[in-house]
Amino acid sequence: MNRGWSLPVDLAPDVERHLDQIVDPCSTASVLSMSILAMGLIRDVTSSDDGVLTVHLRLTSPSCMMVGYIAREATQRLRTLPGVTDVVVAPDEGLDWDPSMMDAAVAEERNKRLRLLDLSNVIA
């Protein structure tokens, strides 16, 4: 899938696969475990000529307490990729994420589960 990231074509699928394995801890605590990709938490991933990947992380709120966990997981996983010399995770301010940024199929499943639990007041 072309996410529009600023990565070499040969590196993008591996980066996507590794990031898709990181589950957002807050989603796990709610109705559906979702990866940080499915949550729409990755704004962009860029790479430098010397192999440094920068993951531009979109936080769900300014008070996100999971940024350290997500950064650590992304760094550990992406450093294993050939040609990657370092990983920098750059979180935003947590002011622009909203549920419409979630993967459509995942959002639909989340909303279905919320309805089953009669939590319709939190459906986005």
N, C-alpha and C positions, 0 to 999 in steps of 0.2 A: 504494500500500500504506500503510495506517495503522500507523505504527510506535509510536504513542502519544506522539510528540514534542509538546512544548508550543509549537507553531508555528501561525501563521495558516494556514488551509486552502489559501489561494492560494499560499503560499510553500513549503509542505512538499514538493511534488513536485520543485521546482527544487533545493531543498537536497538532497533524496535523490539526484537525478540527479548533482549535482556531487560529492557524497561517494562515490557509487558508482564514480566514475571514478578514485579514488585507490587505487592498488594497495599493499597492505602489502608492503614490501620483503622482509621475512623469508619471506613465503609464496612470493615469486618465487624465493628462494634454495632453497626446498624443492621439493616435487613439483607444486605448483599455484599459479599466481598468483591471488590473491583480493583483492577490494576490501576496504576497511576496514569496509564495511557487511556484506559476506558473512562476514567474520571475526567479526562481532558486537562490533566495537570502539567503536561509538557507543552510549553509554548513553542520551543524550537530546540534543536540540537545543532551545534556548529562544531567545526573542527579546524584546527590550525595546521599549517604546513609541517610543524614539528610534532604532530600527533596528539595535541591537547584537545580533548572534547569538552565543550561547555554545554551543560544542560540548563536551559532556561526554564525554571520551574515556576508554575503558576500555583499559588497557594489559594486555598478555599476561603481563608479569612486572615486578617492581620494577626490574629492570635493563634495561628496554627502551631500546635505543639509537636507535630510530627515531622517538621522540616529536617531536623537532625537525623532522624531514622531514615527518611527517604533519601537524603543526601548520602548517607553512609552506604545504604544499599546500592544506590546508583553508582557510586564511586567504586565499590568493591566489584560489582558485576562488570562494569564497562572497562575497567583496567585489565581485564583478562583478554580483551579483544586484541588480535594482532595489529600492530602499528599504533596502538593507543599508548601514549607515554604518561599521560596524566588526565585526570577528570576534575573539572570545576563545576560545581552546582551553584547556579545563580538564582536564588529565589526572588520573586517579585514582592510587592507590598501586600498582596492578598486582597486587593480591592476590586478586581474585575471578574473573578470566576463566578459563573452561575451554572445551574444544572443543565442548561441548554448546551453546554460544552461537553457533556458526557456523550459517549458513543450511543447512538440511537437505540440499538438493540439492548444494550445494558440498561439504559434509562427506562425502556419499556418494561423490562423484567423487574427493575427496582420499583417502579410505580405499581405493577401488578402485585408485588409482595406487600407494598404499603397498603393497598386496597384490602388485601386479605386480612391484614392486621387492623383494619379500620383506622389507618393513620392518614387519611386523605388530606388532612390539613397540612401535611408536609410534602405532598406530591408537587413536583415542579412541572 
